[in-house]
Amino acid sequence: MGLTLTLTDKDIPASPSFIEFLHSTITGTPYHAGEWFFQEGESLAQNPDRYKDIMKKATVVTAHPLGKKALTHAYRLFKEILIGMPNILKQTEKFHFFFIVGIPRTGGTYLTKQLYRAAGIDYKSVQNALAHDGFPHIEPLSFKKERGNMHTAGLLQLAEYMVMVEIFYSRNPKFIYKNRILVPKKFTKGMYNFPLIDVVFPNNATYLITLRHPLAMIHSVLEKSGGMPKGGKFKVRSAIERWGQNELIGSGTSEADIAKMDYMDVMLEYWKRFHLQMGMSGMVNKPSARLVPYGKEYMVKEAENLFREMGVTLKPEAFKSADKPDFSASVNKKAQKAMEDVANLWESLGATFPIKELAKQY
């Protein structure tokens, strides 16, 4: 029996970030870096019109030989990932990836910037999708309201990311680490499908896992999102809060019920579930994984270690330490319980969650 299954780019379209990247490459215009590197600022990024002319850019991309080649290559890699063809591994074997993984507001941006400095690349010139969170948007299978599957779209974005890496490092300085080209990437969402990431990047990835006390992390999110919502109830105002909401929705809580919950309860649950999943994923047990607690002492030391390991004569940039937040005794008790739950699970899996170090920096 012969069966032909046909999928077109209308069924699974290329992502706007990929089109934008290819357009900048083809036209020689600066990549859209946005403010991914400016995490010291405590305000929401505003770019509602970023993709308003994406169809015009797509026309330029699809008419150019480089654009056609890159799009075709991305879809071929997507097919190989989708059906399990091992040729996918050949695409990555000349690179060594440093994936910085942690729940948002845990210092990962700082380490990402230091790694770009080690590679001799101006991090302010790197497209945010290539350098930072949100792309590729890897998630478990879930349907959009009208049409689309977030899991399948995430696989295509992973393929697009690999093509972006190939193109970017063919045109920018190449820093050789362990006989491969160094590629930094802040990759929070890689945790959600780590078995996939581990298969695609089997022996050429280092994982810097950033950790922070839950209340310090939530305090930072509040500062970035405009303070505690009115009445203390949960409300989505930022991407991080939306990710927190999605975490609870994926665990069986409805959006309507989440809106009735206290803000702190939602965000503490997000923090706990993220780290429970991280433990279960196996990432923390990888020999190539390093735990990096939040704070000037640990972050600067890790940057110094990386520079020494790579043989570069750089000094780490200054690390901005945050003030200790002030929460009620009951909230502190809930946070302590969340950390203990995570520590107990990690211990059962042969890993150590650094409660003392996080408390020290809190």
Contacts in CASP RR format, 6 or more apart in sequence:
PFRMAT RR
TARGET T0000
AUTHOR 0000-0000-0000
METHOD contacts of the structure
MODEL  1
MGLTLTLTDKDIPASPSFIEFLHSTITGTPYHAGEWFFQEGESLAQNPDR
YKDIMKKATVVTAHPLGKKALTHAYRLFKEILIGMPNILKQTEKFHFFFI
VGIPRTGGTYLTKQLYRAAGIDYKSVQNALAHDGFPHIEPLSFKKERGNM
HTAGLLQLAEYMVMVEIFYSRNPKFIYKNRILVPKKFTKGMYNFPLIDVV
FPNNATYLITLRHPLAMIHSVLEKSGGMPKGGKFKVRSAIERWGQNELIG
SGTSEADIAKMDYMDVMLEYWKRFHLQMGMSGMVNKPSARLVPYGKEYMV
KEAENLFREMGVTLKPEAFKSADKPDFSASVNKKAQKAMEDVANLWESLG
ATFPIKELAKQY
9 71 0 8 1.000
9 75 0 8 1.000
12 78 0 8 1.000
12 152 0 8 1.000
12 153 0 8 1.000
12 156 0 8 1.000
14 58 0 8 1.000
14 71 0 8 1.000
14 74 0 8 1.000
14 156 0 8 1.000
14 160 0 8 1.000
15 135 0 8 1.000
15 153 0 8 1.000
15 156 0 8 1.000
15 157 0 8 1.000
15 160 0 8 1.000
16 51 0 8 1.000
16 54 0 8 1.000
17 127 0 8 1.000
17 129 0 8 1.000
17 135 0 8 1.000
17 157 0 8 1.000
17 160 0 8 1.000
18 74 0 8 1.000
18 129 0 8 1.000
18 157 0 8 1.000
18 160 0 8 1.000
18 163 0 8 1.000
18 164 0 8 1.000
19 54 0 8 1.000
19 57 0 8 1.000
19 58 0 8 1.000
19 61 0 8 1.000
20 32 0 8 1.000
20 50 0 8 1.000
20 51 0 8 1.000
20 54 0 8 1.000
20 57 0 8 1.000
20 127 0 8 1.000
20 129 0 8 1.000
21 31 0 8 1.000
21 127 0 8 1.000
21 129 0 8 1.000
21 130 0 8 1.000
21 164 0 8 1.000
21 167 0 8 1.000
22 61 0 8 1.000
22 66 0 8 1.000
22 67 0 8 1.000
22 70 0 8 1.000
22 71 0 8 1.000
22 167 0 8 1.000
23 29 0 8 1.000
23 57 0 8 1.000
23 58 0 8 1.000
23 60 0 8 1.000
23 61 0 8 1.000
24 30 0 8 1.000
24 31 0 8 1.000
24 32 0 8 1.000
24 127 0 8 1.000
25 66 0 8 1.000
25 167 0 8 1.000
25 171 0 8 1.000
26 60 0 8 1.000
26 61 0 8 1.000
26 64 0 8 1.000
26 66 0 8 1.000
26 67 0 8 1.000
27 60 0 8 1.000
30 125 0 8 1.000
31 125 0 8 1.000
31 126 0 8 1.000
31 127 0 8 1.000
31 130 0 8 1.000
32 50 0 8 1.000
32 127 0 8 1.000
32 128 0 8 1.000
33 124 0 8 1.000
33 125 0 8 1.000
33 126 0 8 1.000
33 127 0 8 1.000
33 128 0 8 1.000
33 131 0 8 1.000
34 45 0 8 1.000
34 47 0 8 1.000
34 128 0 8 1.000
35 45 0 8 1.000
36 109 0 8 1.000
36 128 0 8 1.000
36 131 0 8 1.000
36 132 0 8 1.000
36 133 0 8 1.000
36 186 0 8 1.000
37 109 0 8 1.000
37 112 0 8 1.000
37 113 0 8 1.000
37 123 0 8 1.000
37 124 0 8 1.000
37 131 0 8 1.000
39 107 0 8 1.000
39 109 0 8 1.000
39 110 0 8 1.000
40 320 0 8 1.000
41 224 0 8 1.000
42 220 0 8 1.000
42 223 0 8 1.000
42 224 0 8 1.000
43 224 0 8 1.000
44 224 0 8 1.000
44 225 0 8 1.000
44 226 0 8 1.000
44 237 0 8 1.000
44 238 0 8 1.000
61 67 0 8 1.000
61 70 0 8 1.000
61 71 0 8 1.000
62 68 0 8 1.000
62 71 0 8 1.000
70 163 0 8 1.000
70 167 0 8 1.000
73 163 0 8 1.000
74 156 0 8 1.000
74 159 0 8 1.000
74 160 0 8 1.000
74 162 0 8 1.000
74 163 0 8 1.000
75 156 0 8 1.000
75 159 0 8 1.000
77 88 0 8 1.000
77 91 0 8 1.000
77 159 0 8 1.000
77 162 0 8 1.000
77 163 0 8 1.000
78 155 0 8 1.000
78 156 0 8 1.000
78 158 0 8 1.000
78 159 0 8 1.000
79 85 0 8 1.000
80 87 0 8 1.000
80 88 0 8 1.000
81 88 0 8 1.000
81 155 0 8 1.000
81 158 0 8 1.000
81 159 0 8 1.000
81 196 0 8 1.000
81 200 0 8 1.000
82 152 0 8 1.000
82 155 0 8 1.000
88 200 0 8 1.000
89 200 0 8 1.000
89 202 0 8 1.000
91 162 0 8 1.000
91 166 0 8 1.000
92 162 0 8 1.000
92 200 0 8 1.000
92 201 0 8 1.000
92 204 0 8 1.000
93 180 0 8 1.000
93 204 0 8 1.000
94 180 0 8 1.000
94 181 0 8 1.000
95 165 0 8 1.000
95 169 0 8 1.000
95 180 0 8 1.000
95 181 0 8 1.000
95 182 0 8 1.000
95 183 0 8 1.000
95 204 0 8 1.000
96 177 0 8 1.000
96 178 0 8 1.000
96 180 0 8 1.000
96 181 0 8 1.000
96 182 0 8 1.000
96 183 0 8 1.000
96 204 0 8 1.000
96 205 0 8 1.000
96 206 0 8 1.000
97 183 0 8 1.000
97 184 0 8 1.000
97 185 0 8 1.000
97 201 0 8 1.000
97 204 0 8 1.000
97 205 0 8 1.000
97 206 0 8 1.000
98 115 0 8 1.000
98 182 0 8 1.000
98 183 0 8 1.000
98 184 0 8 1.000
98 185 0 8 1.000
98 205 0 8 1.000
98 206 0 8 1.000
98 208 0 8 1.000
99 185 0 8 1.000
99 187 0 8 1.000
99 190 0 8 1.000
99 197 0 8 1.000
99 201 0 8 1.000
99 205 0 8 1.000
99 206 0 8 1.000
99 207 0 8 1.000
99 208 0 8 1.000
100 108 0 8 1.000
100 111 0 8 1.000
100 112 0 8 1.000
100 115 0 8 1.000
100 184 0 8 1.000
100 185 0 8 1.000
100 186 0 8 1.000
100 187 0 8 1.000
100 208 0 8 1.000
100 210 0 8 1.000
101 187 0 8 1.000
101 188 0 8 1.000
101 190 0 8 1.000
101 191 0 8 1.000
101 207 0 8 1.000
101 208 0 8 1.000
101 209 0 8 1.000
101 210 0 8 1.000
101 278 0 8 1.000
101 283 0 8 1.000
102 108 0 8 1.000
102 188 0 8 1.000
102 191 0 8 1.000
102 209 0 8 1.000
102 210 0 8 1.000
102 211 0 8 1.000
102 274 0 8 1.000
102 278 0 8 1.000
103 188 0 8 1.000
103 212 0 8 1.000
103 217 0 8 1.000
103 270 0 8 1.000
103 271 0 8 1.000
103 274 0 8 1.000
103 275 0 8 1.000
104 133 0 8 1.000
104 188 0 8 1.000
104 217 0 8 1.000
104 221 0 8 1.000
104 240 0 8 1.000
104 243 0 8 1.000
105 212 0 8 1.000
105 217 0 8 1.000
105 220 0 8 1.000
105 221 0 8 1.000
105 224 0 8 1.000
105 240 0 8 1.000
106 210 0 8 1.000
106 211 0 8 1.000
106 212 0 8 1.000
106 217 0 8 1.000
106 294 0 8 1.000
107 210 0 8 1.000
107 212 0 8 1.000
107 294 0 8 1.000
107 295 0 8 1.000
107 299 0 8 1.000
108 186 0 8 1.000
108 208 0 8 1.000
108 210 0 8 1.000
109 132 0 8 1.000
109 186 0 8 1.000
110 299 0 8 1.000
110 303 0 8 1.000
110 317 0 8 1.000
110 319 0 8 1.000
111 208 0 8 1.000
111 210 0 8 1.000
111 292 0 8 1.000
111 299 0 8 1.000
111 302 0 8 1.000
111 303 0 8 1.000
111 306 0 8 1.000
112 123 0 8 1.000
112 131 0 8 1.000
112 132 0 8 1.000
112 184 0 8 1.000
112 185 0 8 1.000
112 186 0 8 1.000
113 123 0 8 1.000
113 317 0 8 1.000
114 303 0 8 1.000
114 306 0 8 1.000
114 307 0 8 1.000
114 314 0 8 1.000
114 316 0 8 1.000
114 317 0 8 1.000
115 182 0 8 1.000
115 184 0 8 1.000
115 306 0 8 1.000
116 122 0 8 1.000
116 123 0 8 1.000
116 126 0 8 1.000
116 131 0 8 1.000
116 184 0 8 1.000
117 123 0 8 1.000
117 314 0 8 1.000
117 317 0 8 1.000
118 175 0 8 1.000
118 182 0 8 1.000
118 306 0 8 1.000
118 307 0 8 1.000
118 310 0 8 1.000
118 312 0 8 1.000
118 314 0 8 1.000
119 173 0 8 1.000
119 175 0 8 1.000
119 182 0 8 1.000
119 184 0 8 1.000
120 173 0 8 1.000
120 175 0 8 1.000
121 172 0 8 1.000
121 173 0 8 1.000
121 175 0 8 1.000
123 131 0 8 1.000
126 168 0 8 1.000
127 164 0 8 1.000
128 135 0 8 1.000
129 135 0 8 1.000
129 161 0 8 1.000
129 164 0 8 1.000
130 161 0 8 1.000
130 164 0 8 1.000
130 165 0 8 1.000
130 168 0 8 1.000
130 185 0 8 1.000
131 184 0 8 1.000
131 185 0 8 1.000
131 186 0 8 1.000
132 186 0 8 1.000
133 186 0 8 1.000
133 187 0 8 1.000
133 188 0 8 1.000
133 189 0 8 1.000
134 188 0 8 1.000
134 189 0 8 1.000
134 239 0 8 1.000
135 157 0 8 1.000
135 161 0 8 1.000
136 154 0 8 1.000
136 157 0 8 1.000
136 158 0 8 1.000
136 160 0 8 1.000
136 161 0 8 1.000
136 189 0 8 1.000
137 150 0 8 1.000
137 153 0 8 1.000
137 154 0 8 1.000
137 157 0 8 1.000
137 189 0 8 1.000
138 154 0 8 1.000
138 155 0 8 1.000
138 157 0 8 1.000
138 158 0 8 1.000
138 189 0 8 1.000
138 190 0 8 1.000
138 192 0 8 1.000
138 193 0 8 1.000
138 196 0 8 1.000
138 197 0 8 1.000
139 150 0 8 1.000
139 151 0 8 1.000
139 154 0 8 1.000
139 189 0 8 1.000
139 192 0 8 1.000
139 193 0 8 1.000
140 150 0 8 1.000
140 151 0 8 1.000
140 192 0 8 1.000
140 193 0 8 1.000
141 149 0 8 1.000
141 150 0 8 1.000
141 151 0 8 1.000
142 149 0 8 1.000
142 150 0 8 1.000
142 151 0 8 1.000
143 149 0 8 1.000
143 150 0 8 1.000
144 150 0 8 1.000
158 196 0 8 1.000
158 200 0 8 1.000
165 183 0 8 1.000
169 181 0 8 1.000
169 183 0 8 1.000
174 181 0 8 1.000
174 182 0 8 1.000
175 181 0 8 1.000
175 182 0 8 1.000
175 310 0 8 1.000
176 182 0 8 1.000
177 310 0 8 1.000
180 204 0 8 1.000
182 310 0 8 1.000
187 197 0 8 1.000
190 197 0 8 1.000
191 274 0 8 1.000
191 277 0 8 1.000
191 278 0 8 1.000
191 281 0 8 1.000
191 283 0 8 1.000
192 277 0 8 1.000
194 281 0 8 1.000
194 282 0 8 1.000
194 283 0 8 1.000
195 281 0 8 1.000
197 205 0 8 1.000
198 205 0 8 1.000
198 283 0 8 1.000
198 286 0 8 1.000
205 288 0 8 1.000
206 288 0 8 1.000
206 289 0 8 1.000
206 290 0 8 1.000
207 283 0 8 1.000
207 286 0 8 1.000
207 288 0 8 1.000
207 289 0 8 1.000
207 290 0 8 1.000
208 290 0 8 1.000
208 292 0 8 1.000
208 302 0 8 1.000
209 278 0 8 1.000
209 283 0 8 1.000
209 284 0 8 1.000
209 289 0 8 1.000
209 290 0 8 1.000
209 291 0 8 1.000
209 292 0 8 1.000
210 292 0 8 1.000
210 293 0 8 1.000
210 294 0 8 1.000
211 275 0 8 1.000
211 291 0 8 1.000
211 292 0 8 1.000
211 293 0 8 1.000
211 294 0 8 1.000
211 353 0 8 1.000
211 354 0 8 1.000
211 357 0 8 1.000
211 358 0 8 1.000
212 293 0 8 1.000
212 294 0 8 1.000
212 295 0 8 1.000
212 358 0 8 1.000
212 361 0 8 1.000
213 294 0 8 1.000
213 335 0 8 1.000
213 339 0 8 1.000
213 358 0 8 1.000
213 359 0 8 1.000
213 361 0 8 1.000
213 362 0 8 1.000
214 267 0 8 1.000
214 268 0 8 1.000
214 271 0 8 1.000
214 272 0 8 1.000
214 335 0 8 1.000
214 338 0 8 1.000
214 339 0 8 1.000
215 325 0 8 1.000
215 327 0 8 1.000
215 331 0 8 1.000
215 332 0 8 1.000
215 335 0 8 1.000
215 362 0 8 1.000
216 294 0 8 1.000
216 322 0 8 1.000
216 324 0 8 1.000
216 325 0 8 1.000
216 361 0 8 1.000
216 362 0 8 1.000
217 271 0 8 1.000
217 294 0 8 1.000
218 264 0 8 1.000
218 267 0 8 1.000
218 268 0 8 1.000
218 271 0 8 1.000
218 325 0 8 1.000
219 322 0 8 1.000
219 325 0 8 1.000
219 327 0 8 1.000
220 322 0 8 1.000
221 238 0 8 1.000
221 240 0 8 1.000
221 241 0 8 1.000
221 267 0 8 1.000
222 228 0 8 1.000
224 238 0 8 1.000
224 240 0 8 1.000
225 237 0 8 1.000
225 238 0 8 1.000
225 240 0 8 1.000
225 241 0 8 1.000
226 237 0 8 1.000
228 263 0 8 1.000
229 235 0 8 1.000
229 237 0 8 1.000
229 263 0 8 1.000
232 262 0 8 1.000
232 263 0 8 1.000
232 264 0 8 1.000
233 259 0 8 1.000
233 260 0 8 1.000
233 261 0 8 1.000
233 262 0 8 1.000
233 263 0 8 1.000
234 241 0 8 1.000
234 245 0 8 1.000
234 258 0 8 1.000
234 259 0 8 1.000
234 261 0 8 1.000
234 262 0 8 1.000
234 263 0 8 1.000
234 265 0 8 1.000
234 266 0 8 1.000
234 267 0 8 1.000
235 241 0 8 1.000
235 259 0 8 1.000
235 263 0 8 1.000
236 242 0 8 1.000
236 245 0 8 1.000
241 267 0 8 1.000
243 270 0 8 1.000
244 266 0 8 1.000
244 267 0 8 1.000
244 270 0 8 1.000
245 255 0 8 1.000
245 258 0 8 1.000
245 266 0 8 1.000
247 269 0 8 1.000
247 270 0 8 1.000
247 273 0 8 1.000
247 274 0 8 1.000
248 258 0 8 1.000
248 266 0 8 1.000
248 269 0 8 1.000
248 270 0 8 1.000
248 273 0 8 1.000
249 255 0 8 1.000
249 258 0 8 1.000
251 273 0 8 1.000
258 266 0 8 1.000
264 327 0 8 1.000
264 331 0 8 1.000
264 334 0 8 1.000
265 334 0 8 1.000
268 331 0 8 1.000
268 334 0 8 1.000
268 335 0 8 1.000
268 338 0 8 1.000
269 338 0 8 1.000
271 338 0 8 1.000
272 338 0 8 1.000
272 341 0 8 1.000
272 342 0 8 1.000
275 342 0 8 1.000
275 346 0 8 1.000
275 353 0 8 1.000
276 341 0 8 1.000
276 342 0 8 1.000
276 345 0 8 1.000
278 284 0 8 1.000
279 285 0 8 1.000
279 345 0 8 1.000
279 346 0 8 1.000
279 349 0 8 1.000
279 351 0 8 1.000
280 345 0 8 1.000
280 349 0 8 1.000
282 349 0 8 1.000
283 289 0 8 1.000
284 291 0 8 1.000
284 346 0 8 1.000
284 349 0 8 1.000
284 351 0 8 1.000
285 349 0 8 1.000
285 350 0 8 1.000
285 351 0 8 1.000
290 302 0 8 1.000
291 352 0 8 1.000
291 354 0 8 1.000
292 298 0 8 1.000
292 299 0 8 1.000
292 302 0 8 1.000
293 354 0 8 1.000
293 357 0 8 1.000
293 358 0 8 1.000
293 361 0 8 1.000
294 358 0 8 1.000
294 361 0 8 1.000
295 319 0 8 1.000
295 321 0 8 1.000
295 361 0 8 1.000
296 319 0 8 1.000
296 321 0 8 1.000
297 361 0 8 1.000
298 357 0 8 1.000
298 361 0 8 1.000
299 316 0 8 1.000
299 319 0 8 1.000
300 316 0 8 1.000
300 319 0 8 1.000
303 316 0 8 1.000
303 317 0 8 1.000
304 316 0 8 1.000
307 313 0 8 1.000
307 314 0 8 1.000
307 315 0 8 1.000
307 316 0 8 1.000
324 362 0 8 1.000
327 335 0 8 1.000
339 353 0 8 1.000
339 355 0 8 1.000
339 358 0 8 1.000
340 355 0 8 1.000
342 353 0 8 1.000
343 352 0 8 1.000
343 353 0 8 1.000
343 355 0 8 1.000
346 352 0 8 1.000
346 353 0 8 1.000
347 353 0 8 1.000
END
